[in-house]
């Protein structure tokens, strides 16, 4: 497999899962401004959408979008998602929430054309949605169930973004992120992408 990523982007979630599962993968860095890979290839020939992540399988097929890629990786390592019962559906529910309601809420924060008022409103919305997720950590160490899942990897990236951009993060989610950061897979992914592995 080949994972096309940009350091610190949402592709970090797939990077973490790949390290956690020790899946043989080639990592290819993408410059999101020029749309070129580190080899000088046109990334849009791989993913016409022009953003990361993209996962190219050994047969040449390409998956995009975090929900699809993380679900595919979980299918290779079933312990990364509950496989049956309501736990399966609640995990999918939380993965969808992180993708569609939390991730997308960062857009004004990253947009250089957004006003300070728009960025402040976006930070408040992200904080409110993090507050909803905090409830899931009341009695467990992971966001869905008793073990690490692909949802934890995705949420960890959102928490990195929140901390970097001055979003108010509930104390329990800060502790959760600090605990995840100490996992060997998370440390390895951060190091590979040239990001700080410190707290």
N, C-alpha and C positions, 0 to 999 in steps of 0.2 A: 504494500500500500504506500501511497504518497499523501502526506498531509500538507496542504498549502496553507500557510499561516502568516500572520504579521505579529510581531512581538507585542504582547499585552492586549491584543484584540480578543474578541470573543472566541477565536479559534484556540485560545489557551485552554478552554474547557476540554476539547477533544485531545489536545496535547497531554493534559493531565491523565485522562482516561487511558490513552495509549501507553503512557508510562506505567500507570497502575497495573495494567494488564500485561505489560511487557510484550506488546505486539510488534513484530518486525515492521518497521515503518521508516520511510525516507521523509525527512522534513525539508520542505522547500519554502524559503522565505519570500514573501511578496511585498513589493513596494506599492502601497495602496494609492499613492499619488500618481506614479507613472504607469501603474498597472503592469509592471514588469517583474518577473521572478528574479531571484538572485543570479540565475544563469543568463539573464537578458532576454528570456522568452516572453512573448505577449501572454499575460495571464488570462486575458479574455478568451483566448483560444481554449483554455481549460474550463473556465467559468465565465460565461458571457455576462453574468451579473456584475463581475468586477470586484466583488468583496469576498472576504474569507469568512469561514473556512470552506475549503473544498477537499474532498477525500477521493482520490483516484484509486480504484481497486485494481487488483492485479490483472483483471481482464480488460482494463481500460475504461470501464464504466466509471462515471463521476457522480458523487453525491454532494449536494450543497445543502445549506440550512442546518443550524445546530440541532434542531429536534430530530431531523432525519439521521444526521451523522452520529449523534450520541445514541440514538435508538439502535442504529446498525452496530455500533461498537458494543453496546450492551447485549446484542444478540450473539456476538462472538464470545462474550464472557457473561453468562446469564446472572452471575451474582451481583452484577452492577445495576439490576432492576428487578423488583419483585416480579415473579412470573405468573402468579395467579391470585384469585380472590380480589377483594376490594383494595388490598395493598397495591396491586398492579395498577388499578385505575386511579388511585390517589397519587401514585408516583407520576403517572402520565399527566394528571391534572396539574401537579406542581411544576413539572417540566414545561408544560404549556404556559403556565402563569409566569415563570421566570423569563420565557422567551417573548411572549406577546405583551405582557403588561409591565414587567420590570425592565427588560433589556431595551425595549423601544422607548421607554420613558427617558432614557439618557440622551436621546437624539439632540435636543436643544443644547445640552451641556457641551456636546462635541462640535456643534455648529458655530463656526467663527462669525457667521452673519447674525446669529441670535443676539437679541438684546440682553442686558443684564437682568431685566425684569423677567424675560422668558427663561433664562437660566435659573433664576431663583425659584420660579414656579416649578420648573422641572425637578430641581433638587428637593423641593417640598413633596412633590408627587412620588419620587423615588423613595424618600424617607417613609412616607405613608404606606407604600407597598411593601417595604421592608418590614414595617411594623406588623403587617398581616402575616408575613412569613415567620416572624419571631414566635408566633403562637405555636408553630410546629416543633419548636425546640424545648418546650416546657418540660418534657419528660424523657428526652432522648438526646443522643450526641449528634445524630445525623438528621437531615431535613425530612427524609421519608424512611421510616423503618429503623432497624437497629444496626445497619451496616452502610458502608460507603456506596453511593450510587452515582450514576452520571449526573443526577440532579445536583448533588453536592459540588461536583466539578464546575458546573455552570454557575451555580449560585456563588461559589468562591470568586469567580471572575467578576461578577457583578459587585461583590463586596470590595474587591480591590479597586474597582472604578469609583465606588462610592467614597471610600477612604481617600483616594487620590484627589477627588474633586470637592472635598469638603462637605459631603452629604452627612447628615446626622444618622449614625448607625446605632441601633439599640445595643446595649451592653452585651446581651446574650449572643447576638450575631457577631459582635467583635470577638468575643471569646471563641465562638465557633470557627471564625475565619483564622484566628491565631492557631487553633488546634489543627485545622486542615493544612495550614502552611508548614507544619512540622512533619507531615506525611512525606516519606521519601519520594513518592511520585510527584507531589506538588513541588517539592524542592528541586527535583530533577528537571521538571518542565520549566520552572522559572529560570533556572540556571541556563538551560538550553536556549531560552529566548533572550538571554542577556538582561534579565530583570532581577531586582533585588530579592534575595531570599530571606532577608531579615524581617523582623516584626515591624 
